[in-house]
Structure formats: structure tokens, C-alpha cells
Amino acid sequence: MEIIVQTKEMQRRAEQRRREGMIIAFVPTMGYLHEGHLSLMREGRKRGDCLVASIFVNPTQFGPAEDYNRYPRDLKQDLKLIQRVGVDICFTPSVAEMYPDGFQTFVEVERVTQSLCGISRPHHFRGVTSVVAKLFNIVKPHLAFFGQKDYQQLIAIKRMVKDLNMDIEVVGMPTIREPDGLAMSSRNAFLNQKKRKEAARLYRSLVKGKELFAQGERSAATILQEVRRIIEEEKSADIDYVKICDAHTLEDIEEIKGEAIIALAVKMGKTRLIDNIILKEE
Ligand code: PAF
């Protein structure tokens, strides 16, 4: 596996692979990898000839009071893991390489980033779409893989690719869960044993919501009441939002028609966790 830290070098290598007729599959990450990331890489391995993963904790997607400095990092372990799943190139630039002096250009996707996490993290998605646009220009992928756990991020990136005519297929992949249902996330590492156990109720609440939908309930308020009740049974769970929205526009809906999602963000102690479940007629 090749490790590249410079953008120019990555661009040269990507151009070379393209000239050789290879399909470049790309998995962008912020490191501290878990099975969720590795599942994206396995799919990339199947679908691409050259598999590139990036590891870069992107400062522009963290707010001033957020956990950029605390965000978990373990490059040595990450490199071992990605080598095992067959990554060809790991792109791991420094902050100065990605944001040199004078940097001032951002990509902003408007409407779909305003709801859900966009309310309590107003600059987050601007940071995400900007860094992903930059990574796309550097890695030059044909295919890029993102997890559905970060559903709003996935929708925003799909929108950006469409709106800016980027010639890239964005592939959304299912959320990978722990045996008790907790969605895998690098931030789970912050949970102590007690909070970790309690966090499983987030997925239980979503499953209950989906069961009500399957039984014919279509009122968002009725389903949300039950989802919230399950979360609030745990006194220390601090709900940022629990919402049902249209799966494409991410606008709140009152009555579920077509495809929708139940999405939540909940603080368990100091750790903010997100998760979602898709509701659609079988
Ligand atoms: O999902 C993530 O890990 C990040 O938001 C991403 C897409 C790598 C951009 O920094």
C-alpha cells in the first residue's frame, strides 16, 4: 500500500491510474476506523481497480465548541486495518497541505443542510462538502462510498455532485451496527461502559418507530412520541432532535407518504450520537 501526503503527488498518481484505464474507488474518512468504514472499503475493493482511502480529520467541519482536538486518532492502527482490506493508496494530508495560507473557498449546499444537524451545527456541512469537493479534485475518483449513518451528509454530497456536475457516482452503504444495535461510530470510543450500554436504546427507539409504521401508523407525531418516550426513559439522554422527514428533501413531514426517515441526534453524557432508520412501503 502506498501512503501519499501531498495533494500534487496524489493528483499525479490518480491521473496515471486513470490513463491506465483503471476505475478509482474512493472512501474518505476521518480515521479511527471501525467496521463501518471497512465495509465501505470492501465494497470499493469489489467495484474499483484502484482503491483509495483518505484519512484526514477536517477542522472546517467542527464548530468552535466541538471536539476537533479531542477527536480520536490512531493512524498506525488505521494503516494496519486498511492494508488488510486491500486499499491501494492511503491519502493522509496535513491540515496545512489541505488548507494553505490564504485559503478562502467553500462549497455550500443550501436547503438539505438546514434541517436536522444543520440547526445545532450551522457550519458543519459547509466544512464537509468543501473538504469532500477538494478530496474529489485530488483523488479524481469514479466512485465514492459513504455510510447511511450520516444520512444528511450523504444527501448533501449527492446534491453537490449533481448540482456541480461532478462526474462521480456516490454510493450510499448501509449502517453497520454493534450486536446490540448501536450504530458504529468513531465517537463511540468516548462512551464509558454505562453510557455505551444505555446508547443501545437509540436504535431500539428507531426500530419501535419502524414497527409502528409497518403496522400502518402514518402520523409522524404519533411515531415520534413513542420514539422519544423510549429515549427519555434514560434520564441522562439529552435529545438534540428526533424527527421524521422526507428521505430526499429532509423537510419535516406530518403524515408519512413515500419514503421517509426517522432521524435522531442525542447526547449521551458529552458524546453526541446520530442515527436514523428508513421508512418505506414494502
Ligand atoms: O464522514 C466523515 O468521516 C467525514 O465527514 C468526511 C466525509 C470524511 C469528510 O471529512
Boltz pocket constraint, residues with backbone or C-beta under 6 A from the ligand:
constraints:
  - pocket:
      binder: B
      contacts: [[A, 28], [A, 29], [A, 30], [A, 56], [A, 58], [A, 61], [A, 127], [A, 128], [A, 131], [A, 132], [A, 150], [A, 153]]
      max_distance: 6.0
